[in-house]
Structures are given as C-alpha cells and as structure tokens.
Amino acid sequence: MLYNAYEFQRAILNGASAMASVGAEMLSNPRNPFGYLGLGPVAASALDVFAHATAPRGKPAFGIESVTVDDKEYPVSETVVCTKPFGSLLRFNHPGLDANAPKLLMVAPMSGHYATLLRGTLERLLERAEIYITDWADAKSVPLSAGRFDLDDYIDYVVEFLEFIGPGAHAMAVCQPSVPALAATAVMNEDGHPCRPASLTMMGGPIDTRASPTTVNTLAKERPISWFRNNVVATVPLHYPGAGRKVYPGFLQLAGFMSMNLGNHLMSHYEMFKHLVVGDGESADATKTFYEEYRSVCDMTAEFYLQTVEHVFQEHSLPKGKLVHRGRKVDIGKITDTAILAIEGERDDISGIGQTKAAIDLADSLPDAKKKYHLAMKVGHYGIFNGRRWRNEIAPIVEDWIKTHGQEALKAVA
C-alpha cells in the first residue's frame, strides 16, 4: 500500500513537473517580451525550481570521460568486469597509469543512493590508481527468482570481488559498507586468504555507533526492529522486475535524510531561485547538479536493511564480537596483515567522531605501524569523500597509505 501510494503521488508530480518545465521555458524564451517585465523572471525561476525538485530521476551515469595527471589529460575507460544479481563490479582506468599502479576496490554504500554518489571520490583517486567499484543494483529491479540479499551476502560479494581483482589489491569503504568490508577483511585474514586486501580505508563508517551517537543512531535505536519491519518495509509493485520483493524504499531513505536538514535544503532551493532570478545560471546549475545526484535513489532488500539496523545500530554486534557470518563469529582481532586507515570528519552528523576509529582499537593484533587515524577538521559527512578538502587534503593521505602498504605487500609476496 505504501509503495502504491508513492507511485500515485509520483505520477501526479511528474505531470506537474513537465508542465512547470514548459512554463519556465516559455517565460524564459528571449522572444517572449513578458519574460523581461514585472513578475516574468520571478515566475520563470519559481517554475524552474519546482520542475527540478519534482522531476523523475533514474540511475545516474558516472560520466567520467577524462582525468588530468601532472597537467596531462588522459581518456578514461569504464568497463563492467563482473556481474552478479545484486551488483556489478566496474573498472575504471586510463593509459596514464603506471604499470605498477595500485588496484583499489571501492565499496560503495548500499543506503538508498547509487554508487555514483562516490563519483568525486573515484575521479580523484583514479589519477594514480586503477579503480574497481561496487555498482549495487536497485532491489526493485532484481526478480524474486534471484533470491535474497542480506548482510552475509554483502560480505560474500566483497570477498568475491577482491578475489576477482586478485592478490595485492586495496579496499576502501565509505560510510555504511565499513562494517561488511571490515568483516570481510577479518574473515579473509583469519583464513590467510591470498586476496585479502593489502590495506583497508574506512571513511565515516558506523563501526561502533555507541561512540558520539548522532541523530541517525538515536532514531535507529529508539524503536524495536519489529517497528521497522511493520512500518518502513514495503512490497515492490507489479510493474517492476522485482515485483513482490520486500524492500526498504529509496524514497523513504531520501525523505529521512532530507528531514534531518530540511532547513538547509529549503535554503539551497531558495538560493537557487535567487540565482535564476538574477540570471546567474552557473550558480543555479551547481545546486541542480548536486540535487540530481542526491535525489536519485534506489531500494535495498528488506533483509539487508533490517539486519543493518539490528546489528549495526541496535546490537552493536561487530564491536561486541557477536557478529556472525555464515555461522562463524567475525573476530576483528584476527586482522594481522591488512593495514587499516580510519578517517572521520569533525562535523560529521551521520557517523560521529570515534565510530570509525573504533576499528583501530578492535584490530588489537595488528602492528601500530599498520594502523592510522585521521580527523578531518571542519569537514562534514559528505566532505570526507567529496569536494575541495577531499581532493586537496584527504585524498593525498589515502594515496600515501595505499602506496606505502602496497609496496610492503609486494615485498611480502616476493
């Protein structure tokens, strides 16, 4: 019922968005004299903002055509190298890469947004590394015949993707996937797996949400898991390939994120409106570009969502040593080879200070030389992996960490 109600509302808004877009174009047409007089520019700008806010959105493309390294531009190739029911593995490289350039698996969040949310992260690290990224599928597009996808499956996918890339690869997890990526690393280290990552970088990840709880953590804890199962899980409607699948809809996740900072989002759209009124299209387009990505959402399977709420935010299973993968306890203390880098933002309102750093303390068998913590000052959650501070201050730390421990891994193999 919930999903059907949303689809009905979306159908209405789609029509309204199209009409508003047409109206904005008519009023903005240089041949329309009324577009220059009185309320013409104001009305056109208001219609443009409304059309953009209510427009339908699909899966964005990465669209990275080139990368500049040492003042030289190189074309970028994007290839699907491994396909599984709930996600594919994409590879990005360019001819400017050194023959011994590190291989990095970027584990993208499965939290309502597509992997393209990490476009800026990928583009910066692509300068000097061959990048592989998990391109998670929209659960409403996966037929029931493909089976279920839960936290165990997520960990399995990380292991299988690392096996596909081969020995000596590095791994990076941004936000939510820090937990399954760390668990996969622990399992592979315990098994002495030849494809265990040489290093694991975690950025703004909820390893132990008992440290500096945020609003997100509090909301996840204040209700029993049964409440989430009964109130936010919906059934995919018939006209989608995944009809009948139980999911946590992306539109609910987006609504939750928007409501957390509703005032800021309203001001962003108001500022966009003012830019349009005065003809500052460049500034307005920057806001539009951000929201094109931010408002593009996908569904995740109900079993994965509910297990994440229960084990990560309510039971704290990983830091307590109670997380089980395929009937086997996940022990972070078994990590002895993989170097760990934990990065947090001083102003992160999603994963508080200390939540990612907890991984370093849990890896008590890992030498201190293979553990590093960085607190990015004056940086919020998205600023950790995107924007100017990411490109100029944080990315160099990640690159140096990967370079150092990649060389150590190669020496160990030799």
N, C-alpha and C positions, 0 to 999 in steps of 0.2 A: 504493500500500500504506500509506504514512504517513497519508494523509488518511482512508482507510477505518478504520485503527486508531483514529484520533482520534474518528471518528464513533461507533464501537462503544463507546469509553470514555464519550463524552458521553451516549449513550443510557442507559448504566448509571447515571451520576451524576445524570441528570435524574430518574430514578425515585427514587433515594436522596434527592435534594433535596426532591422532593414529599412523601415520607414524613416527612422531618425537619421540614418546614414544618408538616405536620398535627400531628405530635407536639408541636412547640413551642406551637402554638395551643391544643391540649388542656390542656397543663400550665399555660398562662398564663390559661386561662379563669377568670374570677372565681368561677364556680360550682363549680370543682374545688378542694376543700379541700386536696388533696395539693400543689397548686401553691404553697401558703404554708408548707409544712413541710419540714424536712430538706433533701434534695437537690433538691426540686422546682424552685425558681428557678434553681439551677445547671444542672440538666438541660435546662430550657426554654431558657436562654440559650445553652448549647452547641449545642443543636439549631438554634436560630435562626441562629447564626453559620455553622454548616455548611450550612444550607439556602441562605443568602445567597451563600456562597462558591461553591457548585456549581450555582446556578440558571442556566438557559439565558438568554441575552441576545440581543436583536436590535438593530436600529438605533435609537438614542435620538432623541427629538424635541427641538428647540431649546426649545420651550415658553416662549418669552419673550412674555408677554401684555401687559405694560405697561412703561413706563420713566418715571422721575421726573426732570424737568428744572426746576431753580430752584423746587423744592418743589411742582411741579405734575405730576400723573400723566397720561400720555397712553397710549392703546391702541396697540399695535404690530401692524403688518400684515406677514405673511411670505408672499412670492409666488415661485413658480418662474417665472423670466422667460426662461430659455434652457435647452434640454435637448439633451444630446449623449450618445452611447452610454456613455462612461466618466465622466460627471459632469454635473451641472446647475449652473446659476447661480441662487442665491437672492437675493432683495432684501428688506431689512428697512427700514422707515421708520415715521414716526409724524407726526401732524398738528402737533406742536410744533416741527418742524424749520423753520428759516429758509428762505426761498425760494432763497437762495444757499448753502445748506448744502453742504459738500463731499461728493463721491461717492467712496467708498473700496472698492476691491476687496481683500478679504481672501483670500489664497491659503492654504487650509488644508493641513496636511500630508497626504501620502499615505504613511503609515508604519504602517499597522495599525489606527489609530483613525479614527473618523468625524470629520467636520467639527465635530460638537457638542463636541469637546474644547475648542474655542475659544468656547464659549458665554459665559463670563465676559468674554473679550476683546471679543466682539461687543457684548454688552449694555452695557458701559461706553462704548465709542466711539459707540454708537447714540444716545447722548444728544444729540450735536451733529453727526452725520454720517449720510448715507444709506448704508447698508452693503450691499454685494454680497459674497457668499461662495461659494467653490467647494465644492460638495457632491459629493465624489468617490464613484463607485459602488463597491460591493463586487464585486471581479473575478469571484467565483464566481457572480454573478447576471447577468453580461454574456455573452450567447451567443457562440459562436465566430464566427458569421456577422458580428459587429460588427468583426472584425479584431483587430489587435494594438494595444497601447498602450505606447509606450516614452518615453524622455526627450525625443525630438524631438516626440512628440505632446503631451507635457505642456507644453512651451514653446509649441507652437501653440495649445493651449487657453487659456493665459494671454493670448496676443496676441488671440485671437478674443473672449475675454470683455472685454478692455479696449476692443476695437472696438465691442462691443455696448453698453457703458456710454457710450462717446463721449469726445470731447476734454475735457481738464481733469481727468480722474479721477486719484485717487491709488491706490497699491498698497501692500499690506503682506503680508509673508511671515513665517510663524512656523516656525522650525526648518528641517526638510528642504526645503521649497519655496523657500528663499532662493536656492539655486543656479539652478533653472529660471526663477525670477522675475527674477533679476539678468541671466540670459542673454537672456530675452525683452526686458528693458529695453534692453540693449545693442544687440540687433538692431533694435529699433524706433527707437532714437536714430540709429543709423547710416543707417537708411532715411529719416530725417526724418518718421517716421510721425505723422500728426496726432493719433493717440490714444495716443501714448507717455505714460506716467504723469508727472504733474507732480512727484510725489515717490514714493520707494520706501523703506519702512521695513522693515528686516530685524531679526528678533529671535531670538537664539540659533541662528543659521544656520551650517552647516558649509561656509563659502565656501573656507577653506583649513585643512584638518584637520591640517596639519603644525605649526600653532601650538597649543601646550599640548594635546597629544594626550590623549584620555580613554580610559577602558576600552572604550567603544564603538568608537572609532577603532582601537585596538590589535587588538581582536577581528576587525575587518573587514580588517586588513592581514596578519594572521599566517597566513592560508591563501590559496591561489590561487583565482581565480574559478571554476575547474573544481570545486573542493570545494563551493562554494556551489550550483553548478548540480546537482551529484550528490547533495547531502545535505539541502538545505533547500527545494528546489523540488518541488512535488507537483502531482498532477493532480486537478482538481475531480471529485468522484464524480458518478454518473449522475443522482441525484435533484435536482441543482441546475440552473438555467437555463444556467449556464456549463460544463456537463459537458464534460470533455475539455480544458479550458483549463489551461495550465501557470501556476501561481501560487506566490507566497510566502505561505503561510497566515498569517492574522492570529493564530491561536493560538500559532504559533511565535514571532512577534514579541512577543506578550504574555509568553510564557514567558521570553524573553530579558530583557525589562525587569524582570520580577518577580525573576529570579535575581540581577540586579545589586544589588538592595537587599532581598534576601529577609528579612534580619533585621528591617528596618523594617516590611515588610508583615506579618510574623508578629506583631510588637508591636502594630501597628494593630488587627489582629483580636483580639488578646488584650485590648487596651484596650476594644474594642467589647464583648467578652464581659463584662468587669468592669462596664461601664456598664449592660448589660442586667440583670446580677445585682442591682444596687442600685436598679434602676428608673429609671435616667437615660436615658430613651428619646430625648431630644433630642440628646445627645452621640453616642449609638449611631447615630441616623439620619444625622448629619453624615458619619460614616465610611461608612455604607452608600451615601449619595448619591455620594461620591467614587468608590467602587469600582463602582457601577453604570455610571459613565461609563468608568472606567479599564479595566474588564474587557469592555467592548463593543468587539469588534474585527472587522475585515474583511480580506479578502485583497487583495493587489495583484498585478498581472500580473508574470510571471517576467522578462520582458524589461526592464521598467522597474526592477525590484528589482536585477537583475544589473548593469544599466548604472549604477545609482546606486552600488552597491558599487565597481564598477570605476573609474568616472570621478571620483567624489567622494572616496572613502576610500582608494583604492589608487593611482590615477594622478595625482590632483590636477589634472585636465585643465583646469579653469577658471582657476585662478590661474597655471598654466603657459602659458596661451594656446593650449592644444591641444584645447579642446572645440570640436566641430564640430556645427552644426545644419543639417540638410538639405544637407550638402556644403559648408557655408560656415563659416569659422572665427569663433567668437564672441570679439570683442575688447571687453573692458570699457572700454578706453581711448576707445572711440567714444561713451561716455556724456558728453554735453555739456550737456544741458538738465535731465534728471531729478535733483532733489535727493535725496541719499541720507542716511538716518539709520540707524546701526547701533547696536543695543542688546544688551548682554551682561549676564549675571549673574555676580557674583563667585564664587558657589558652584555654578555650572553643571557637572554631572558628565556631560553629554552632548555639549555643544558648548563646548569650553574657551575661556578668555579669549584673544582675538586672532583667533579663527577667523572671526567675523563682521566684525570691524574691518578685516580684510584687504580687504574690498570697497572701503573708502575709499581705500586705497593703490593698488588696481588702477585705480580711476577717476581716472587722473592728468590727464585733460583737463578734469575738472570743477572749476570755481572753488571755492576753500576755503569761500566763503560758502554753498555748496550741499552741504557735507559736515558731518556732525555725528556724534560718538560719545558714547555714554552707557554707563557701567559702573554697574549697579545693585548697591550694596553689600548684603551679607548675603542675597542672593537666589539661589535655585537655578534649575534649568531651567524648571520649571512656574511658579515665582513671577514670572518675567519677564512672563508674559501672563495671570496669574490670581491672585486673592487681593487682600489689602489693599494691599500695596505696589504692585501693578499699578494698582489703582484710584486710589490717592491720590498716588503719586509718579511712576510711569512714564507712565501714560495722558496726564496733562497735558502732558508733553514731546512725545508723539506728536501731540496735538491742536494744540499751538502750532506744531510743524513743518509740519503739513498746512495750517494757516491761513496761515502766512507764505508758503509756496511756492505755495499755491493762488491767493493774490492776485497773486503775480508772474506766474503762468501766464495769469491773466485779462488782466493788463496787456499781456502779450506778444501775446495774440490780438487785443486791441483796437488 
